[in-house]
Amino acid sequence: MSTITTEQKENLKVLQREEINGHFTYAKLAGVVKDANNAAVIRRISDEELKHYDVWKSYTQVEIKPNKFKVNLYFWIAKIFGLTFGIRLMEQGEEKAQEIYSKLIESIPEAAEILADEDKHEEELMEMIDEESLRYAGSVVLGLNDALVELTGALAGLTFAFRDSRLIALAGLITGISASFSMAASDYLSTKADDDGKNPTRSAIYTGVAYILTVMILIAPFLLLSNYVFSLIWTLVNAILVIALFNYYISVARGYNFKQRFFEMAGISLGVALFSFLLGNVISGWLGVKS
């Protein structure tokens, strides 16, 4: 075993802490995962983390206890938002560990092996995880995207056509709820025709629920505020927040580029809203509808 400097020892302690936290988090998750395949995947990850911890311990000669707060935090994130999301989020939080590995590779023989092992193994294990929430992510995207684009545009157009928060909310609810059933039915028929292994009924439910939840979030400001202009502004803010939160979730769980997906979706939704806003103003003036 090579001699290590004080700085290297401190860096190894950081890696040691990450490994023991990962070991206990994965072990805890493996105990509650119902799917036997997923449970086996998580146990393998847990075992790998413990092996890495023991390697670093042989250098530092220090026993490090897990951070219970971190272990419980990632455990509950995975429980609430899905196993894949929780694990990928935890892996993203190990940027400091990656920097330390790059510093240790030349001086500590095991560093390169462990880094390669983690990069290869964890990605392979992640790909084995099959969650319903991600299998039907396309249906959720369909429901969210259509609701955001169509209803944000419709509400913007209705704002200056009706100029009354209650009327706008009523028209928006009727439009949104009708559209949610229409989208769910379309998704059901499309999934059934594609025959890609997904359950058409579940796919339709994911699409419909995502659509109607988005509708409620967008309509809420018009039900809570009497000023239709402030209601529209709040609705647009809600739309951006929904886009940001959903795209963050998908970007972490799927490994996509967050900024690219966020700006694309936000640009489309807000662009349609602006066009509809101007169109509603023009049509209301043309028809002589005044506030």
C-alpha positions as a printed NumPy array, in Angstrom:
array([[  0.   ,   0.   ,   0.   ],
       [  1.425,   3.396,  -1.01 ],
       [  1.966,   6.196,   1.512],
       [ -0.588,   8.963,   1.319],
       [ -0.337,  12.64 ,   2.206],
       [ -2.534,  14.416,   4.739],
       [ -4.494,  16.068,   1.899],
       [ -5.051,  12.726,   0.174],
       [ -6.215,  11.2  ,   3.438],
       [ -8.824,  13.965,   3.847],
       [ -9.989,  13.428,   0.261],
       [-10.27 ,   9.697,   0.863],
       [-12.418,  10.389,   3.922],
       [-14.827,  12.31 ,   1.683],
       [-15.024,   9.321,  -0.681],
       [-15.363,   6.984,   2.27 ],
       [-18.303,   9.032,   3.587],
       [-20.021,   9.007,   0.192],
       [-19.597,   5.252,  -0.106],
       [-20.985,   4.451,   3.34 ],
       [-23.932,   6.818,   2.807],
       [-24.622,   5.128,  -0.511],
       [-24.337,   1.664,   1.008],
       [-26.932,   2.343,   3.708],
       [-29.273,   4.249,   1.375],
       [-29.292,   1.464,  -1.213],
       [-29.629,  -1.217,   1.469],
       [-32.628,   0.624,   2.919],
       [-34.231,   0.979,  -0.498],
       [-33.652,  -2.687,  -1.332],
       [-35.688,  -3.619,   1.708],
       [-38.823,  -1.807,   0.523],
       [-38.697,  -2.334,  -3.242],
       [-41.454,  -4.762,  -4.221],
       [-40.083,  -5.771,  -7.603],
       [-37.611,  -8.636,  -7.092],
       [-35.43 ,  -7.56 , -10.027],
       [-35.169,  -3.982,  -8.788],
       [-34.408,  -5.173,  -5.249],
       [-31.556,  -7.328,  -6.584],
       [-30.188,  -4.37 ,  -8.546],
       [-30.176,  -2.134,  -5.481],
       [-28.525,  -4.79 ,  -3.299],
       [-25.72 ,  -5.141,  -5.836],
       [-25.154,  -1.385,  -5.79 ],
       [-25.164,  -1.432,  -1.984],
       [-22.571,  -4.216,  -1.895],
       [-20.332,  -2.334,  -4.338],
       [-20.476,   0.822,  -2.206],
       [-19.46 ,  -1.142,   0.906],
       [-16.509,  -2.72 ,  -0.915],
       [-15.318,   0.714,  -2.016],
       [-15.725,   2.008,   1.53 ],
       [-13.51 ,  -0.819,   2.843],
       [-10.798,   0.008,   0.282],
       [-10.66 ,   3.648,   1.391],
       [-10.819,   2.635,   5.037],
       [ -7.666,   0.543,   4.537],
       [ -5.891,   3.802,   3.616],
       [ -7.399,   6.176,   6.186],
       [ -7.636,   3.678,   9.056],
       [-10.709,   5.602,  10.157],
       [-14.233,   4.3  ,  10.731],
       [-16.829,   6.735,   9.362],
       [-20.492,   6.586,  10.287],
       [-23.206,   7.264,   7.7  ],
       [-25.008,  10.607,   7.608],
       [-28.485,   9.548,   8.74 ],
       [-30.082,  12.727,   7.444],
       [-28.751,  12.157,   3.908],
       [-29.635,   8.48 ,   3.979],
       [-33.228,   9.203,   5.02 ],
       [-33.539,  12.171,   2.636],
       [-32.627,  10.19 ,  -0.475],
       [-34.633,   7.219,   0.757],
       [-37.832,   9.28 ,   0.974],
       [-37.131,  11.104,  -2.285],
       [-36.879,   7.714,  -3.987],
       [-40.022,   6.482,  -2.244],
       [-42.08 ,   9.533,  -3.24 ],
       [-40.713,  10.412,  -6.668],
       [-39.545,   7.033,  -7.883],
       [-36.544,   4.789,  -7.466],
       [-34.75 ,   5.871, -10.632],
       [-35.145,   9.574,  -9.871],
       [-33.907,   9.154,  -6.3  ],
       [-30.821,   7.168,  -7.288],
       [-29.879,   9.421, -10.188],
       [-30.318,  12.494,  -7.987],
       [-28.017,  10.948,  -5.411],
       [-25.42 ,  10.183,  -8.071],
       [-25.604,  13.77 ,  -9.367],
       [-24.773,  15.004,  -5.883],
       [-21.397,  13.256,  -6.039],
       [-19.661,  15.848,  -8.259],
       [-17.089,  16.548,  -5.543],
       [-16.264,  12.843,  -5.423],
       [-15.56 ,  12.849,  -9.174],
       [-13.092,  15.718,  -8.728],
       [-11.332,  13.844,  -5.941],
       [-11.057,  10.695,  -8.063],
       [ -9.321,  12.683, -10.811],
       [ -6.723,  13.881,  -8.286],
       [ -6.087,  10.429,  -6.833],
       [ -5.893,   8.298,  -9.97 ],
       [ -2.15 ,   8.776, -10.51 ],
       [ -1.076,   8.205,  -6.91 ],
       [ -3.507,   5.551,  -5.625],
       [ -3.775,   2.342,  -7.684],
       [ -7.342,   1.45 ,  -6.639],
       [ -8.784,   4.876,  -7.567],
       [ -8.93 ,   4.258, -11.315],
       [-10.355,   0.781, -10.843],
       [-13.07 ,   1.936,  -8.44 ],
       [-13.987,   4.926, -10.611],
       [-14.282,   2.718, -13.704],
       [-16.229,   0.153, -11.71 ],
       [-18.715,   2.751, -10.455],
       [-19.175,   4.414, -13.848],
       [-19.767,   1.11 , -15.6  ],
       [-21.617,  -0.821, -12.93 ],
       [-23.991,   1.865, -11.749],
       [-25.031,   2.787, -15.28 ],
       [-25.662,  -0.873, -16.098],
       [-27.662,  -1.321, -12.915],
       [-29.637,   1.868, -13.532],
       [-30.663,   0.595, -16.952],
       [-32.047,  -2.559, -15.35 ],
       [-34.502,  -0.566, -13.24 ],
       [-37.911,  -0.588, -14.895],
       [-40.466,   1.707, -13.302],
       [-44.046,   2.218, -14.44 ],
       [-43.781,   5.976, -13.929],
       [-40.955,   6.138, -16.482],
       [-42.492,   3.632, -18.902],
       [-45.478,   5.93 , -19.157],
       [-43.486,   9.172, -19.074],
       [-44.456,   9.755, -22.713],
       [-48.125,   9.749, -21.739],
       [-47.47 ,  12.242, -18.946],
       [-45.53 ,  14.45 , -21.368],
       [-48.438,  14.276, -23.81 ],
       [-50.951,  15.322, -21.145],
       [-48.801,  18.073, -19.669],
       [-47.626,  19.489, -22.964],
       [-51.076,  19.619, -24.535],
       [-52.648,  21.158, -21.433],
       [-49.902,  23.769, -21.138],
       [-49.931,  24.76 , -24.797],
       [-53.673,  24.585, -25.429],
       [-55.038,  25.884, -22.138],
       [-52.415,  28.577, -21.561],
       [-53.197,  29.869, -25.035],
       [-56.94 ,  29.556, -24.494],
       [-56.828,  31.383, -21.153],
       [-54.728,  34.155, -22.634],
       [-57.212,  34.543, -25.487],
       [-60.221,  34.424, -23.154],
       [-58.705,  37.005, -20.815],
       [-59.306,  39.906, -23.154],
       [-62.33 ,  38.361, -24.786],
       [-64.29 ,  38.097, -21.495],
       [-62.301,  40.325, -19.097],
       [-63.944,  38.596, -16.144],
       [-62.052,  36.113, -13.955],
       [-65.093,  33.957, -13.168],
       [-66.17 ,  33.683, -16.796],
       [-62.613,  32.91 , -17.86 ],
       [-62.353,  30.211, -15.164],
       [-65.699,  28.703, -16.211],
       [-64.797,  28.618, -19.899],
       [-61.301,  27.3  , -19.059],
       [-62.636,  24.503, -16.875],
       [-65.162,  23.378, -19.48 ],
       [-62.493,  23.488, -22.197],
       [-59.83 ,  21.808, -20.066],
       [-61.939,  18.986, -18.658],
       [-63.418,  18.196, -22.078],
       [-59.954,  18.237, -23.636],
       [-58.553,  15.945, -20.92 ],
       [-61.11 ,  13.242, -21.753],
       [-60.463,  13.764, -25.448],
       [-56.691,  13.427, -24.989],
       [-57.07 ,  10.332, -22.796],
       [-59.304,   8.682, -25.405],
       [-56.866,   9.561, -28.198],
       [-53.941,   8.191, -26.201],
       [-55.861,   4.982, -25.487],
       [-56.539,   4.388, -29.186],
       [-52.998,   5.369, -30.182],
       [-51.358,   3.064, -27.591],
       [-53.636,   0.197, -28.543],
       [-52.776,   0.613, -32.227],
       [-49.001,   0.866, -31.57 ],
       [-48.913,  -2.419, -29.609],
       [-45.63 ,  -1.419, -27.907],
       [-46.221,  -3.393, -24.723],
       [-47.811,  -0.564, -22.745],
       [-51.261,  -0.97 , -21.249],
       [-53.637,   1.326, -23.218],
       [-55.865,   1.971, -20.205],
       [-52.967,   2.93 , -17.935],
       [-51.459,   5.089, -20.644],
       [-54.779,   6.899, -21.088],
       [-55.094,   7.408, -17.321],
       [-51.597,   8.917, -17.084],
       [-52.381,  11.273, -19.975],
       [-55.783,  12.296, -18.615],
       [-54.627,  12.797, -15.029],
       [-51.575,  14.826, -16.114],
       [-53.822,  16.975, -18.309],
       [-56.485,  17.63 , -15.678],
       [-53.961,  18.382, -12.903],
       [-52.303,  20.92 , -15.177],
       [-55.715,  22.406, -15.955],
       [-56.429,  22.911, -12.235],
       [-53.038,  24.561, -11.66 ],
       [-53.588,  26.952, -14.582],
       [-57.216,  27.754, -13.715],
       [-56.614,  28.315,  -9.969],
       [-55.49 ,  31.987, -10.252],
       [-58.744,  32.936, -12.004],
       [-60.712,  31.336,  -9.157],
       [-58.651,  33.039,  -6.449],
       [-58.216,  36.543,  -7.896],
       [-60.779,  38.978,  -9.235],
       [-58.32 ,  40.92 , -11.395],
       [-58.101,  39.04 , -14.707],
       [-54.738,  40.567, -15.695],
       [-53.052,  39.494, -12.454],
       [-54.734,  36.097, -12.821],
       [-53.231,  35.66 , -16.287],
       [-49.765,  36.649, -15.047],
       [-50.042,  34.142, -12.181],
       [-51.219,  31.467, -14.624],
       [-48.172,  32.06 , -16.83 ],
       [-45.898,  31.804, -13.782],
       [-47.613,  28.535, -12.826],
       [-47.114,  27.244, -16.37 ],
       [-43.387,  27.988, -16.212],
       [-43.099,  26.309, -12.792],
       [-44.897,  23.175, -14.039],
       [-42.61 ,  23.05 , -17.085],
       [-39.5  ,  23.533, -14.918],
       [-40.449,  20.923, -12.298],
       [-41.513,  18.265, -14.786],
       [-38.496,  18.754, -17.032],
       [-36.175,  18.641, -14.02 ],
       [-37.714,  15.33 , -12.983],
       [-37.435,  13.843, -16.472],
       [-33.933,  15.243, -16.987],
       [-32.683,  13.608, -13.789],
       [-34.528,  10.313, -14.257],
       [-33.717,   9.96 , -17.955],
       [-30.404,  11.812, -18.109],
       [-31.693,  14.458, -20.543],
       [-30.5  ,  18.044, -20.996],
       [-32.688,  20.141, -18.682],
       [-32.052,  23.578, -20.208],
       [-32.751,  22.464, -23.766],
       [-36.02 ,  20.733, -22.878],
       [-37.169,  23.516, -20.533],
       [-36.605,  26.397, -22.952],
       [-38.137,  24.473, -25.839],
       [-41.322,  23.638, -23.93 ],
       [-41.55 ,  27.057, -22.247],
       [-40.992,  28.839, -25.558],
       [-43.777,  26.916, -27.278],
       [-46.265,  27.38 , -24.418],
       [-45.594,  31.083, -23.904],
       [-45.459,  31.716, -27.656],
       [-48.912,  30.208, -28.133],
       [-50.164,  32.156, -25.097],
       [-48.903,  35.445, -26.543],
       [-50.45 ,  34.743, -29.936],
       [-53.781,  33.788, -28.339],
       [-53.674,  36.851, -26.087],
       [-53.29 ,  39.151, -29.09 ],
       [-55.864,  37.203, -31.075],
       [-58.409,  37.449, -28.259],
       [-57.862,  41.189, -28.028],
       [-58.311,  41.63 , -31.787],
       [-61.421,  39.433, -31.993],
       [-63.069,  41.066, -28.971],
       [-62.54 ,  44.474, -30.593],
       [-63.791,  43.247, -33.962],
       [-66.968,  41.817, -32.414],
       [-67.462,  44.866, -30.256],
       [-67.124,  42.99 , -26.961],
       [-65.989,  45.489, -24.331],
       [-65.33 ,  45.231, -20.608]])
